[in-house]
């Protein structure tokens, strides 16, 4: 990835800083979820919900924590690249990411509503805490897509795709 030219203007710098901040908060929320579940697995504490509340059982915990670690690394890299403006925003990529984020968000909202109403005892639908953090990840995808859409508008014609 190439870095944006310094002469692109302050609009793109402000946009990158704003979106990097939001993406960092969302990454932090997801990191809290990963760490809290790990704490409850290794050394349970009373001020956090029990391990079973954090884990839907869809994956073995070892597999889940590996996937979560990979997701965190990807999120941190994205935040770093947005903050340092080493990502050239692409409207096309933004539309794709935003659309996927909306689909993800809507499906997790449906999961949450079903779990809170008609299937609270189902292992997957009834897993409220994991579903809430899927909403966090869906928001990350949507905001990253929005960054691409908004950021591409402030590029000079030379930097646009």
Phi, psi and omega in degrees: 000140179259154180275144177296146178295147181296332183279006183297326177124164185285335179302314181292327177294316180294315179301312181299317180295317180297312182291324177298321179296313179296315180297325177294318177298315179296321176296319178297319178297317179292321177299321177301317180299314181297314182291318180298317179294320178298318177300314181292335178282317185274310185216083185304140177238156185284335186276357174247153175300153180297160183308317183301330180289329182278343191240120180279337181089006180293330176232155170297148185300321180300317178293317181300312183293328176294314179296317179297321177298318177296317178299317179298317178299317178297315180298315180297318179296318178298313179301314180301314182291323177293314181300317183271002177058042176262005176250127175272114182301138181234121180301317180299311178297322179298317179297317179297310181297316181297318179296314177298321178297319178296315179299315178299313181298313181297317180295323178286329174295318177297315178303315181296314181296315178298318180293328180276344184245288190264344182223053183294338181266355178289137185301324184268312180292324183280357180277083186293312183299311176302323181295319178300320180284339169292326175297324176297313180296321177298320177296321177301312181298318180295314180294323178294320175296318179296322176303314180298315181297310183289318182294327181292335180288334183266002180282152172287159181303331180294323184273348181284154177285000000 
